[in-house]
Amino acid sequence: MQITRTSPFTGKLNTREINVTEAQLEAWQGGQLIQEAMPHLSADDREFIKTGITPEEWDKMFDESPESLADAYGLG
C-alpha cells in the first residue's frame, strides 16, 4: 500500500510503498500500539507511518558521525 505523509523536518510530501493493510492501519489508529498492529514492519516503516520522517531524513538530522559532530561544533 502506498503511504503518503508530510515530513515535519522538511515539509516535503513523501510516499513510500509499505506492506500494510487497511485493517492494520485502522487497528493502530484505533489505539493499538503500532508494533503490535504491524509487527512485520521495520522500525523505519513504522516511523514513517507515524511521523512522515524518512530514513534518509532521520539519518541527516541525527548524523552522529565524527565528521558531522566536528562540523557541528566547529572543530572540522
PDB file of N, CA, C, O and CB in Angstrom:
ATOM      1  N   MET A   1       0.850  -1.167   0.000  1.00  0.00           N
ATOM      2  CA  MET A   1       0.000   0.000   0.000  1.00  0.00           C
ATOM      3  C   MET A   1       0.900   1.236   0.000  1.00  0.00           C
ATOM      4  O   MET A   1       1.913   1.277   0.698  1.00  0.00           O
ATOM      5  CB  MET A   1      -0.970  -0.005   1.224  1.00  0.00           C
ATOM      6  N   GLN A   2       0.527   2.216  -0.772  1.00  0.00           N
ATOM      7  CA  GLN A   2       1.272   3.466  -0.766  1.00  0.00           C
ATOM      8  C   GLN A   2       0.803   4.323   0.405  1.00  0.00           C
ATOM      9  O   GLN A   2      -0.390   4.560   0.592  1.00  0.00           O
ATOM     10  CB  GLN A   2       1.099   4.222  -2.109  1.00  0.00           C
ATOM     11  N   ILE A   3       1.780   4.779   1.187  1.00  0.00           N
ATOM     12  CA  ILE A   3       1.511   5.630   2.336  1.00  0.00           C
ATOM     13  C   ILE A   3       2.165   6.972   2.054  1.00  0.00           C
ATOM     14  O   ILE A   3       3.347   7.031   1.714  1.00  0.00           O
ATOM     15  CB  ILE A   3       2.044   4.993   3.676  1.00  0.00           C
ATOM     16  N   THR A   4       1.404   8.048   2.193  1.00  0.00           N
ATOM     17  CA  THR A   4       1.912   9.394   1.951  1.00  0.00           C
ATOM     18  C   THR A   4       1.809  10.194   3.234  1.00  0.00           C
ATOM     19  O   THR A   4       0.763  10.234   3.882  1.00  0.00           O
ATOM     20  CB  THR A   4       1.137  10.091   0.803  1.00  0.00           C
ATOM     21  N   ARG A   5       2.911  10.829   3.586  1.00  0.00           N
ATOM     22  CA  ARG A   5       2.973  11.657   4.788  1.00  0.00           C
ATOM     23  C   ARG A   5       3.798  12.899   4.486  1.00  0.00           C
ATOM     24  O   ARG A   5       4.607  12.912   3.558  1.00  0.00           O
ATOM     25  CB  ARG A   5       3.579  10.868   5.986  1.00  0.00           C
ATOM     26  N   THR A   6       3.583  13.940   5.279  1.00  0.00           N
ATOM     27  CA  THR A   6       4.374  15.160   5.185  1.00  0.00           C
ATOM     28  C   THR A   6       5.454  15.132   6.252  1.00  0.00           C
ATOM     29  O   THR A   6       5.171  14.914   7.430  1.00  0.00           O
ATOM     30  CB  THR A   6       3.483  16.419   5.335  1.00  0.00           C
ATOM     31  N   SER A   7       6.699  15.354   5.831  1.00  0.00           N
ATOM     32  CA  SER A   7       7.810  15.354   6.767  1.00  0.00           C
ATOM     33  C   SER A   7       7.747  16.584   7.666  1.00  0.00           C
ATOM     34  O   SER A   7       7.607  17.702   7.170  1.00  0.00           O
ATOM     35  CB  SER A   7       9.145  15.304   6.017  1.00  0.00           C
ATOM     36  N   PRO A   8       7.850  16.393   8.981  1.00  0.00           N
ATOM     37  CA  PRO A   8       7.890  17.546   9.878  1.00  0.00           C
ATOM     38  C   PRO A   8       9.229  18.284   9.796  1.00  0.00           C
ATOM     39  O   PRO A   8       9.324  19.433  10.226  1.00  0.00           O
ATOM     40  CB  PRO A   8       7.630  17.101  11.315  1.00  0.00           C
ATOM     41  N   PHE A   9      10.257  17.639   9.252  1.00  0.00           N
ATOM     42  CA  PHE A   9      11.569  18.266   9.121  1.00  0.00           C
ATOM     43  C   PHE A   9      11.649  19.173   7.907  1.00  0.00           C
ATOM     44  O   PHE A   9      12.190  20.276   7.984  1.00  0.00           O
ATOM     45  CB  PHE A   9      12.645  17.209   9.037  1.00  0.00           C
ATOM     46  N   THR A  10      11.105  18.705   6.773  1.00  0.00           N
ATOM     47  CA  THR A  10      11.277  19.431   5.509  1.00  0.00           C
ATOM     48  C   THR A  10       9.983  20.009   4.952  1.00  0.00           C
ATOM     49  O   THR A  10      10.018  20.889   4.093  1.00  0.00           O
ATOM     50  CB  THR A  10      11.886  18.521   4.487  1.00  0.00           C
ATOM     51  N   GLY A  11       8.844  19.523   5.431  1.00  0.00           N
ATOM     52  CA  GLY A  11       7.567  19.938   4.869  1.00  0.00           C
ATOM     53  C   GLY A  11       7.268  19.246   3.545  1.00  0.00           C
ATOM     54  O   GLY A  11       6.235  19.503   2.927  1.00  0.00           O
ATOM     55  N   LYS A  12       8.165  18.375   3.112  1.00  0.00           N
ATOM     56  CA  LYS A  12       8.020  17.673   1.842  1.00  0.00           C
ATOM     57  C   LYS A  12       7.032  16.526   1.981  1.00  0.00           C
ATOM     58  O   LYS A  12       7.015  15.823   2.992  1.00  0.00           O
ATOM     59  CB  LYS A  12       9.377  17.151   1.354  1.00  0.00           C
ATOM     60  N   LEU A  13       6.215  16.345   0.962  1.00  0.00           N
ATOM     61  CA  LEU A  13       5.273  15.230   0.898  1.00  0.00           C
ATOM     62  C   LEU A  13       6.025  14.013   0.372  1.00  0.00           C
ATOM     63  O   LEU A  13       6.544  14.044  -0.743  1.00  0.00           O
ATOM     64  CB  LEU A  13       4.034  15.571  -0.011  1.00  0.00           C
ATOM     65  N   ASN A  14       6.089  12.946   1.160  1.00  0.00           N
ATOM     66  CA  ASN A  14       6.805  11.724   0.796  1.00  0.00           C
ATOM     67  C   ASN A  14       5.827  10.562   0.698  1.00  0.00           C
ATOM     68  O   ASN A  14       4.882  10.463   1.480  1.00  0.00           O
ATOM     69  CB  ASN A  14       7.917  11.409   1.823  1.00  0.00           C
ATOM     70  N   THR A  15       6.067   9.687  -0.270  1.00  0.00           N
ATOM     71  CA  THR A  15       5.251   8.488  -0.440  1.00  0.00           C
ATOM     72  C   THR A  15       6.177   7.281  -0.446  1.00  0.00           C
ATOM     73  O   THR A  15       7.213   7.269  -1.110  1.00  0.00           O
ATOM     74  CB  THR A  15       4.403   8.554  -1.753  1.00  0.00           C
ATOM     75  N   ARG A  16       5.775   6.271   0.309  1.00  0.00           N
ATOM     76  CA  ARG A  16       6.531   5.013   0.367  1.00  0.00           C
ATOM     77  C   ARG A  16       5.571   3.848   0.183  1.00  0.00           C
ATOM     78  O   ARG A  16       4.419   3.904   0.613  1.00  0.00           O
ATOM     79  CB  ARG A  16       7.305   4.879   1.716  1.00  0.00           C
ATOM     80  N   GLU A  17       6.053   2.803  -0.455  1.00  0.00           N
ATOM     81  CA  GLU A  17       5.301   1.559  -0.586  1.00  0.00           C
ATOM     82  C   GLU A  17       5.604   0.727   0.656  1.00  0.00           C
ATOM     83  O   GLU A  17       6.748   0.332   0.883  1.00  0.00           O
ATOM     84  CB  GLU A  17       5.673   0.782  -1.917  1.00  0.00           C
ATOM     85  N   ILE A  18       4.564   0.461   1.465  1.00  0.00           N
ATOM     86  CA  ILE A  18       4.737  -0.268   2.711  1.00  0.00           C
ATOM     87  C   ILE A  18       3.743  -1.420   2.737  1.00  0.00           C
ATOM     88  O   ILE A  18       2.568  -1.253   2.412  1.00  0.00           O
ATOM     89  CB  ILE A  18       4.546   0.664   3.944  1.00  0.00           C
ATOM     90  N   ASN A  19       4.229  -2.579   3.123  1.00  0.00           N
ATOM     91  CA  ASN A  19       3.409  -3.790   3.163  1.00  0.00           C
ATOM     92  C   ASN A  19       2.512  -3.764   4.407  1.00  0.00           C
ATOM     93  O   ASN A  19       2.830  -4.361   5.435  1.00  0.00           O
ATOM     94  CB  ASN A  19       4.307  -5.066   3.158  1.00  0.00           C
ATOM     95  N   VAL A  20       1.397  -3.061   4.284  1.00  0.00           N
ATOM     96  CA  VAL A  20       0.464  -2.906   5.398  1.00  0.00           C
ATOM     97  C   VAL A  20      -0.957  -2.927   4.839  1.00  0.00           C
ATOM     98  O   VAL A  20      -1.195  -2.517   3.703  1.00  0.00           O
ATOM     99  CB  VAL A  20       0.738  -1.580   6.192  1.00  0.00           C
ATOM    100  N   THR A  21      -1.884  -3.405   5.641  1.00  0.00           N
ATOM    101  CA  THR A  21      -3.281  -3.453   5.194  1.00  0.00           C
ATOM    102  C   THR A  21      -4.073  -2.304   5.828  1.00  0.00           C
ATOM    103  O   THR A  21      -3.653  -1.683   6.804  1.00  0.00           O
ATOM    104  CB  THR A  21      -3.927  -4.824   5.556  1.00  0.00           C
ATOM    105  N   GLU A  22      -5.211  -2.061   5.238  1.00  0.00           N
ATOM    106  CA  GLU A  22      -6.116  -1.041   5.790  1.00  0.00           C
ATOM    107  C   GLU A  22      -6.537  -1.427   7.211  1.00  0.00           C
ATOM    108  O   GLU A  22      -6.647  -0.565   8.083  1.00  0.00           O
ATOM    109  CB  GLU A  22      -7.371  -0.867   4.881  1.00  0.00           C
ATOM    110  N   ALA A  23      -6.772  -2.714   7.442  1.00  0.00           N
ATOM    111  CA  ALA A  23      -7.170  -3.184   8.775  1.00  0.00           C
ATOM    112  C   ALA A  23      -6.069  -2.918   9.809  1.00  0.00           C
ATOM    113  O   ALA A  23      -6.361  -2.557  10.949  1.00  0.00           O
ATOM    114  CB  ALA A  23      -7.500  -4.689   8.733  1.00  0.00           C
ATOM    115  N   GLN A  24      -4.823  -3.094   9.414  1.00  0.00           N
ATOM    116  CA  GLN A  24      -3.712  -2.823  10.336  1.00  0.00           C
ATOM    117  C   GLN A  24      -3.626  -1.336  10.657  1.00  0.00           C
ATOM    118  O   GLN A  24      -3.415  -0.957  11.809  1.00  0.00           O
ATOM    119  CB  GLN A  24      -2.380  -3.312   9.737  1.00  0.00           C
ATOM    120  N   LEU A  25      -3.787  -0.500   9.645  1.00  0.00           N
ATOM    121  CA  LEU A  25      -3.776   0.953   9.880  1.00  0.00           C
ATOM    122  C   LEU A  25      -4.917   1.358  10.803  1.00  0.00           C
ATOM    123  O   LEU A  25      -4.735   2.176  11.705  1.00  0.00           O
ATOM    124  CB  LEU A  25      -3.879   1.722   8.545  1.00  0.00           C
ATOM    125  N   GLU A  26      -6.087   0.785  10.575  1.00  0.00           N
ATOM    126  CA  GLU A  26      -7.243   1.102  11.418  1.00  0.00           C
ATOM    127  C   GLU A  26      -7.030   0.640  12.857  1.00  0.00           C
ATOM    128  O   GLU A  26      -7.431   1.331  13.793  1.00  0.00           O
ATOM    129  CB  GLU A  26      -8.508   0.456  10.847  1.00  0.00           C
ATOM    130  N   ALA A  27      -6.401  -0.523  13.044  1.00  0.00           N
ATOM    131  CA  ALA A  27      -6.116  -1.010  14.397  1.00  0.00           C
ATOM    132  C   ALA A  27      -5.198  -0.027  15.120  1.00  0.00           C
ATOM    133  O   ALA A  27      -5.426   0.298  16.285  1.00  0.00           O
ATOM    134  CB  ALA A  27      -5.471  -2.423  14.351  1.00  0.00           C
ATOM    135  N   TRP A  28      -4.166   0.441  14.433  1.00  0.00           N
ATOM    136  CA  TRP A  28      -3.238   1.406  15.023  1.00  0.00           C
ATOM    137  C   TRP A  28      -3.939   2.738  15.310  1.00  0.00           C
ATOM    138  O   TRP A  28      -3.777   3.313  16.387  1.00  0.00           O
ATOM    139  CB  TRP A  28      -2.036   1.630  14.089  1.00  0.00           C
ATOM    140  N   GLN A  29      -4.711   3.215  14.349  1.00  0.00           N
ATOM    141  CA  GLN A  29      -5.423   4.476  14.537  1.00  0.00           C
ATOM    142  C   GLN A  29      -6.473   4.360  15.631  1.00  0.00           C
ATOM    143  O   GLN A  29      -6.868   5.360  16.231  1.00  0.00           O
ATOM    144  CB  GLN A  29      -6.077   4.915  13.232  1.00  0.00           C
ATOM    145  N   GLY A  30      -6.924   3.133  15.889  1.00  0.00           N
ATOM    146  CA  GLY A  30      -7.899   2.896  16.946  1.00  0.00           C
ATOM    147  C   GLY A  30      -7.283   2.737  18.331  1.00  0.00           C
ATOM    148  O   GLY A  30      -7.999   2.547  19.314  1.00  0.00           O
ATOM    149  N   GLY A  31      -5.963   2.814  18.409  1.00  0.00           N
ATOM    150  CA  GLY A  31      -5.309   2.786  19.708  1.00  0.00           C
ATOM    151  C   GLY A  31      -4.341   1.650  19.960  1.00  0.00           C
ATOM    152  O   GLY A  31      -3.634   1.649  20.967  1.00  0.00           O
ATOM    153  N   GLN A  32      -4.300   0.683  19.057  1.00  0.00           N
ATOM    154  CA  GLN A  32      -3.345  -0.411  19.245  1.00  0.00           C
ATOM    155  C   GLN A  32      -1.933   0.118  18.975  1.00  0.00           C
ATOM    156  O   GLN A  32      -1.737   0.948  18.088  1.00  0.00           O
ATOM    157  CB  GLN A  32      -3.679  -1.622  18.303  1.00  0.00           C
ATOM    158  N   LEU A  33      -0.955  -0.365  19.742  1.00  0.00           N
ATOM    159  CA  LEU A  33       0.425   0.027  19.504  1.00  0.00           C
ATOM    160  C   LEU A  33       0.829  -0.367  18.094  1.00  0.00           C
ATOM    161  O   LEU A  33       0.480  -1.449  17.623  1.00  0.00           O
ATOM    162  CB  LEU A  33       1.367  -0.615  20.542  1.00  0.00           C
ATOM    163  N   ILE A  34       1.562   0.504  17.421  1.00  0.00           N
ATOM    164  CA  ILE A  34       1.912   0.248  16.023  1.00  0.00           C
ATOM    165  C   ILE A  34       2.732  -1.028  15.879  1.00  0.00           C
ATOM    166  O   ILE A  34       2.574  -1.753  14.897  1.00  0.00           O
ATOM    167  CB  ILE A  34       2.685   1.431  15.446  1.00  0.00           C
ATOM    168  N   GLN A  35       3.615  -1.317  16.852  1.00  0.00           N
ATOM    169  CA  GLN A  35       4.427  -2.528  16.753  1.00  0.00           C
ATOM    170  C   GLN A  35       3.591  -3.789  16.969  1.00  0.00           C
ATOM    171  O   GLN A  35       4.010  -4.878  16.575  1.00  0.00           O
ATOM    172  CB  GLN A  35       5.565  -2.480  17.767  1.00  0.00           C
ATOM    173  N   GLU A  36       2.430  -3.660  17.581  1.00  0.00           N
ATOM    174  CA  GLU A  36       1.521  -4.796  17.717  1.00  0.00           C
ATOM    175  C   GLU A  36       0.609  -4.911  16.497  1.00  0.00           C
ATOM    176  O   GLU A  36       0.318  -6.017  16.042  1.00  0.00           O
ATOM    177  CB  GLU A  36       0.680  -4.661  18.997  1.00  0.00           C
ATOM    178  N   ALA A  37       0.167  -3.793  15.977  1.00  0.00           N
ATOM    179  CA  ALA A  37      -0.715  -3.798  14.804  1.00  0.00           C
ATOM    180  C   ALA A  37       0.038  -4.208  13.540  1.00  0.00           C
ATOM    181  O   ALA A  37      -0.539  -4.799  12.627  1.00  0.00           O
ATOM    182  CB  ALA A  37      -1.345  -2.415  14.608  1.00  0.00           C
ATOM    183  N   MET A  38       1.337  -3.887  13.497  1.00  0.00           N
ATOM    184  CA  MET A  38       2.144  -4.148  12.299  1.00  0.00           C
ATOM    185  C   MET A  38       3.504  -4.720  12.683  1.00  0.00           C
ATOM    186  O   MET A  38       4.531  -4.103  12.401  1.00  0.00           O
ATOM    187  CB  MET A  38       2.324  -2.856  11.473  1.00  0.00           C
ATOM    188  N   PRO A  39       3.528  -5.887  13.323  1.00  0.00           N
ATOM    189  CA  PRO A  39       4.795  -6.425  13.842  1.00  0.00           C
ATOM    190  C   PRO A  39       5.819  -6.788  12.775  1.00  0.00           C
ATOM    191  O   PRO A  39       7.008  -6.906  13.070  1.00  0.00           O
ATOM    192  CB  PRO A  39       4.516  -7.632  14.663  1.00  0.00           C
ATOM    193  N   HIS A  40       5.369  -6.965  11.548  1.00  0.00           N
ATOM    194  CA  HIS A  40       6.261  -7.352  10.459  1.00  0.00           C
ATOM    195  C   HIS A  40       7.025  -6.180   9.862  1.00  0.00           C
ATOM    196  O   HIS A  40       7.965  -6.385   9.094  1.00  0.00           O
ATOM    197  CB  HIS A  40       5.475  -8.030   9.382  1.00  0.00           C
ATOM    198  N   LEU A  41       6.636  -4.956  10.203  1.00  0.00           N
ATOM    199  CA  LEU A  41       7.288  -3.788   9.603  1.00  0.00           C
ATOM    200  C   LEU A  41       8.598  -3.458  10.301  1.00  0.00           C
ATOM    201  O   LEU A  41       8.786  -3.745  11.483  1.00  0.00           O
ATOM    202  CB  LEU A  41       6.359  -2.580   9.651  1.00  0.00           C
ATOM    203  N   SER A  42       9.492  -2.849   9.542  1.00  0.00           N
ATOM    204  CA  SER A  42      10.752  -2.371  10.113  1.00  0.00           C
ATOM    205  C   SER A  42      10.477  -1.121  10.947  1.00  0.00           C
ATOM    206  O   SER A  42       9.432  -0.483  10.812  1.00  0.00           O
ATOM    207  CB  SER A  42      11.800  -2.071   8.993  1.00  0.00           C
ATOM    208  N   ALA A  43      11.416  -0.792  11.794  1.00  0.00           N
ATOM    209  CA  ALA A  43      11.296   0.431  12.590  1.00  0.00           C
ATOM    210  C   ALA A  43      11.201   1.650  11.677  1.00  0.00           C
ATOM    211  O   ALA A  43      10.475   2.595  11.984  1.00  0.00           O
ATOM    212  CB  ALA A  43      12.496   0.574  13.555  1.00  0.00           C
ATOM    213  N   ASP A  44      11.925   1.640  10.561  1.00  0.00           N
ATOM    214  CA  ASP A  44      11.871   2.755   9.609  1.00  0.00           C
ATOM    215  C   ASP A  44      10.471   2.924   9.025  1.00  0.00           C
ATOM    216  O   ASP A  44       9.966   4.042   8.917  1.00  0.00           O
ATOM    217  CB  ASP A  44      12.883   2.538   8.480  1.00  0.00           C
ATOM    218  N   ASP A  45       9.849   1.808   8.649  1.00  0.00           N
ATOM    219  CA  ASP A  45       8.494   1.893   8.085  1.00  0.00           C
ATOM    220  C   ASP A  45       7.487   2.366   9.130  1.00  0.00           C
ATOM    221  O   ASP A  45       6.613   3.178   8.830  1.00  0.00           O
ATOM    222  CB  ASP A  45       8.062   0.530   7.522  1.00  0.00           C
ATOM    223  N   ARG A  46       7.609   1.859  10.356  1.00  0.00           N
ATOM    224  CA  ARG A  46       6.692   2.308  11.413  1.00  0.00           C
ATOM    225  C   ARG A  46       6.885   3.797  11.702  1.00  0.00           C
ATOM    226  O   ARG A  46       5.910   4.524  11.892  1.00  0.00           O
ATOM    227  CB  ARG A  46       6.909   1.485  12.703  1.00  0.00           C
ATOM    228  N   GLU A  47       8.119   4.243  11.735  1.00  0.00           N
ATOM    229  CA  GLU A  47       8.397   5.664  11.977  1.00  0.00           C
ATOM    230  C   GLU A  47       7.796   6.524  10.876  1.00  0.00           C
ATOM    231  O   GLU A  47       7.228   7.581  11.151  1.00  0.00           O
ATOM    232  CB  GLU A  47       9.913   5.913  12.073  1.00  0.00           C
ATOM    233  N   PHE A  48       7.917   6.079   9.637  1.00  0.00           N
ATOM    234  CA  PHE A  48       7.353   6.838   8.523  1.00  0.00           C
ATOM    235  C   PHE A  48       5.839   6.930   8.645  1.00  0.00           C
ATOM    236  O   PHE A  48       5.264   8.000   8.443  1.00  0.00           O
ATOM    237  CB  PHE A  48       7.739   6.196   7.184  1.00  0.00           C
ATOM    238  N   ILE A  49       5.192   5.824   8.971  1.00  0.00           N
ATOM    239  CA  ILE A  49       3.737   5.850   9.113  1.00  0.00           C
ATOM    240  C   ILE A  49       3.325   6.808  10.222  1.00  0.00           C
ATOM    241  O   ILE A  49       2.370   7.569  10.062  1.00  0.00           O
ATOM    242  CB  ILE A  49       3.196   4.440   9.401  1.00  0.00           C
ATOM    243  N   LYS A  50       4.038   6.777  11.346  1.00  0.00           N
ATOM    244  CA  LYS A  50       3.676   7.625  12.492  1.00  0.00           C
ATOM    245  C   LYS A  50       3.998   9.097  12.265  1.00  0.00           C
ATOM    246  O   LYS A  50       3.200   9.965  12.619  1.00  0.00           O
ATOM    247  CB  LYS A  50       4.391   7.144  13.736  1.00  0.00           C
ATOM    248  N   THR A  51       5.163   9.389  11.676  1.00  0.00           N
ATOM    249  CA  THR A  51       5.644  10.775  11.662  1.00  0.00           C
ATOM    250  C   THR A  51       5.862  11.386  10.293  1.00  0.00           C
ATOM    251  O   THR A  51       5.901  12.609  10.162  1.00  0.00           O
ATOM    252  CB  THR A  51       6.901  10.850  12.400  1.00  0.00           C
ATOM    253  N   GLY A  52       6.006  10.553   9.266  1.00  0.00           N
ATOM    254  CA  GLY A  52       6.325  11.068   7.939  1.00  0.00           C
ATOM    255  C   GLY A  52       7.810  11.277   7.724  1.00  0.00           C
ATOM    256  O   GLY A  52       8.215  11.804   6.687  1.00  0.00           O
ATOM    257  N   ILE A  53       8.634  10.872   8.690  1.00  0.00           N
ATOM    258  CA  ILE A  53      10.073  11.032   8.565  1.00  0.00           C
ATOM    259  C   ILE A  53      10.650   9.825   7.827  1.00  0.00           C
ATOM    260  O   ILE A  53      10.422   8.680   8.217  1.00  0.00           O
ATOM    261  CB  ILE A  53      10.737  11.199   9.959  1.00  0.00           C
ATOM    262  N   THR A  54      11.400  10.095   6.753  1.00  0.00           N
ATOM    263  CA  THR A  54      12.031   9.019   6.001  1.00  0.00           C
ATOM    264  C   THR A  54      13.340   8.620   6.690  1.00  0.00           C
ATOM    265  O   THR A  54      13.891   9.400   7.468  1.00  0.00           O
ATOM    266  CB  THR A  54      12.290   9.452   4.528  1.00  0.00           C
ATOM    267  N   PRO A  55      13.838   7.414   6.411  1.00  0.00           N
ATOM    268  CA  PRO A  55      15.126   7.011   6.989  1.00  0.00           C
ATOM    269  C   PRO A  55      16.250   7.975   6.606  1.00  0.00           C
ATOM    270  O   PRO A  55      17.133   8.257   7.416  1.00  0.00           O
ATOM    271  CB  PRO A  55      15.483   5.596   6.538  1.00  0.00           C
ATOM    272  N   GLU A  56      16.214   8.473   5.378  1.00  0.00           N
ATOM    273  CA  GLU A  56      17.248   9.394   4.918  1.00  0.00           C
ATOM    274  C   GLU A  56      17.201  10.711   5.699  1.00  0.00           C
ATOM    275  O   GLU A  56      18.242  11.250   6.073  1.00  0.00           O
ATOM    276  CB  GLU A  56      17.088   9.664   3.417  1.00  0.00           C
ATOM    277  N   GLU A  57      16.002  11.219   5.941  1.00  0.00           N
ATOM    278  CA  GLU A  57      15.861  12.456   6.728  1.00  0.00           C
ATOM    279  C   GLU A  57      16.321  12.232   8.166  1.00  0.00           C
ATOM    280  O   GLU A  57      16.983  13.086   8.755  1.00  0.00           O
ATOM    281  CB  GLU A  57      14.393  12.951   6.710  1.00  0.00           C
ATOM    282  N   TRP A  58      15.964  11.081   8.723  1.00  0.00           N
ATOM    283  CA  TRP A  58      16.366  10.766  10.097  1.00  0.00           C
ATOM    284  C   TRP A  58      17.890  10.753  10.208  1.00  0.00           C
ATOM    285  O   TRP A  58      18.467  11.347  11.118  1.00  0.00           O
ATOM    286  CB  TRP A  58      15.779   9.399  10.541  1.00  0.00           C
ATOM    287  N   ASP A  59      18.528  10.061   9.260  1.00  0.00           N
ATOM    288  CA  ASP A  59      19.986   9.977   9.267  1.00  0.00           C
ATOM    289  C   ASP A  59      20.625  11.356   9.136  1.00  0.00           C
ATOM    290  O   ASP A  59      21.609  11.660   9.811  1.00  0.00           O
ATOM    291  CB  ASP A  59      20.468   9.069   8.138  1.00  0.00           C
ATOM    292  N   LYS A  60      20.065  12.177   8.272  1.00  0.00           N
ATOM    293  CA  LYS A  60      20.627  13.514   8.058  1.00  0.00           C
ATOM    294  C   LYS A  60      20.451  14.394   9.303  1.00  0.00           C
ATOM    295  O   LYS A  60      21.370  15.119   9.684  1.00  0.00           O
ATOM    296  CB  LYS A  60      19.962  14.184   6.837  1.00  0.00           C
ATOM    297  N   MET A  61      19.293  14.333   9.925  1.00  0.00           N
ATOM    298  CA  MET A  61      19.021  15.180  11.091  1.00  0.00           C
ATOM    299  C   MET A  61      19.794  14.733  12.327  1.00  0.00           C
ATOM    300  O   MET A  61      20.156  15.559  13.164  1.00  0.00           O
ATOM    301  CB  MET A  61      17.535  15.181  11.396  1.00  0.00           C
ATOM    302  N   PHE A  62      20.044  13.449  12.443  1.00  0.00           N
ATOM    303  CA  PHE A  62      20.668  12.926  13.649  1.00  0.00           C
ATOM    304  C   PHE A  62      21.993  12.235  13.356  1.00  0.00           C
ATOM    305  O   PHE A  62      22.353  11.257  14.012  1.00  0.00           O
ATOM    306  CB  PHE A  62      19.731  11.965  14.341  1.00  0.00           C
ATOM    307  N   ASP A  63      22.708  12.749  12.375  1.00  0.00           N
ATOM    308  CA  ASP A  63      24.003  12.203  11.994  1.00  0.00           C
ATOM    309  C   ASP A  63      24.997  12.454  13.118  1.00  0.00           C
ATOM    310  O   ASP A  63      25.283  13.600  13.465  1.00  0.00           O
ATOM    311  CB  ASP A  63      24.504  12.826  10.666  1.00  0.00           C
ATOM    312  N   GLU A  64      25.518  11.377  13.681  1.00  0.00           N
ATOM    313  CA  GLU A  64      26.482  11.492  14.773  1.00  0.00           C
ATOM    314  C   GLU A  64      27.856  10.964  14.378  1.00  0.00           C
ATOM    315  O   GLU A  64      28.647  10.546  15.224  1.00  0.00           O
ATOM    316  CB  GLU A  64      25.977  10.747  15.997  1.00  0.00           C
ATOM    317  N   SER A  65      28.123  10.992  13.065  1.00  0.00           N
ATOM    318  CA  SER A  65      29.444  10.560  12.630  1.00  0.00           C
ATOM    319  C   SER A  65      30.481  11.556  13.145  1.00  0.00           C
ATOM    320  O   SER A  65      30.151  12.715  13.395  1.00  0.00           O
ATOM    321  CB  SER A  65      29.511  10.434  11.076  1.00  0.00           C
ATOM    322  N   PRO A  66      31.722  11.122  13.304  1.00  0.00           N
ATOM    323  CA  PRO A  66      32.749  12.049  13.801  1.00  0.00           C
ATOM    324  C   PRO A  66      32.875  13.317  12.954  1.00  0.00           C
ATOM    325  O   PRO A  66      33.096  14.405  13.486  1.00  0.00           O
ATOM    326  CB  PRO A  66      34.089  11.346  13.851  1.00  0.00           C
ATOM    327  N   GLU A  67      32.733  13.170  11.634  1.00  0.00           N
ATOM    328  CA  GLU A  67      32.845  14.332  10.755  1.00  0.00           C
ATOM    329  C   GLU A  67      31.698  15.314  10.988  1.00  0.00           C
ATOM    330  O   GLU A  67      31.902  16.526  11.045  1.00  0.00           O
ATOM    331  CB  GLU A  67      32.868  13.889   9.289  1.00  0.00           C
ATOM    332  N   SER A  68      30.506  14.774  11.120  1.00  0.00           N
ATOM    333  CA  SER A  68      29.334  15.620  11.333  1.00  0.00           C
ATOM    334  C   SER A  68      29.409  16.333  12.677  1.00  0.00           C
ATOM    335  O   SER A  68      29.106  17.523  12.772  1.00  0.00           O
ATOM    336  CB  SER A  68      28.055  14.787  11.251  1.00  0.00           C
ATOM    337  N   LEU A  69      29.809  15.613  13.707  1.00  0.00           N
ATOM    338  CA  LEU A  69      29.922  16.225  15.039  1.00  0.00           C
ATOM    339  C   LEU A  69      31.005  17.305  15.044  1.00  0.00           C
ATOM    340  O   LEU A  69      30.827  18.359  15.655  1.00  0.00           O
ATOM    341  CB  LEU A  69      30.238  15.150  16.109  1.00  0.00           C
ATOM    342  N   ALA A  70      32.115  17.048  14.371  1.00  0.00           N
ATOM    343  CA  ALA A  70      33.177  18.047  14.299  1.00  0.00           C
ATOM    344  C   ALA A  70      32.668  19.312  13.609  1.00  0.00           C
ATOM    345  O   ALA A  70      32.937  20.427  14.057  1.00  0.00           O
ATOM    346  CB  ALA A  70      34.403  17.482  13.552  1.00  0.00           C
ATOM    347  N   ASP A  71      31.931  19.126  12.514  1.00  0.00           N
ATOM    348  CA  ASP A  71      31.360  20.279  11.803  1.00  0.00           C
ATOM    349  C   ASP A  71      30.365  21.022  12.688  1.00  0.00           C
ATOM    350  O   ASP A  71      30.366  22.253  12.717  1.00  0.00           O
ATOM    351  CB  ASP A  71      30.671  19.825  10.500  1.00  0.00           C
ATOM    352  N   ALA A  72      29.527  20.302  13.401  1.00  0.00           N
ATOM    353  CA  ALA A  72      28.502  20.912  14.244  1.00  0.00           C
ATOM    354  C   ALA A  72      29.113  21.749  15.364  1.00  0.00           C
ATOM    355  O   ALA A  72      28.544  22.758  15.780  1.00  0.00           O
ATOM    356  CB  ALA A  72      27.601  19.838  14.834  1.00  0.00           C
ATOM    357  N   TYR A  73      30.276  21.320  15.846  1.00  0.00           N
ATOM    358  CA  TYR A  73      30.907  22.032  16.954  1.00  0.00           C
ATOM    359  C   TYR A  73      32.089  22.887  16.515  1.00  0.00           C
ATOM    360  O   TYR A  73      32.876  23.339  17.346  1.00  0.00           O
ATOM    361  CB  TYR A  73      31.360  21.048  17.997  1.00  0.00           C
ATOM    362  N   GLY A  74      32.213  23.109  15.206  1.00  0.00           N
ATOM    363  CA  GLY A  74      33.258  23.985  14.685  1.00  0.00           C
ATOM    364  C   GLY A  74      34.655  23.447  14.878  1.00  0.00           C
ATOM    365  O   GLY A  74      35.607  24.212  15.026  1.00  0.00           O
ATOM    366  N   LEU A  75      34.783  22.130  14.878  1.00  0.00           N
ATOM    367  CA  LEU A  75      36.097  21.515  15.093  1.00  0.00           C
ATOM    368  C   LEU A  75      36.681  20.926  13.823  1.00  0.00           C
ATOM    369  O   LEU A  75      37.790  20.392  13.823  1.00  0.00           O
ATOM    370  CB  LEU A  75      36.000  20.439  16.144  1.00  0.00           C
ATOM    371  N   GLY A  76      35.921  21.029  12.736  1.00  0.00           N
ATOM    372  CA  GLY A  76      36.355  20.391  11.482  1.00  0.00           C
ATOM    373  C   GLY A  76      37.101  21.307  10.565  1.00  0.00           C
ATOM    374  O   GLY A  76      37.518  20.893   9.484  1.00  0.00           O
TER     375      GLY A  76
END
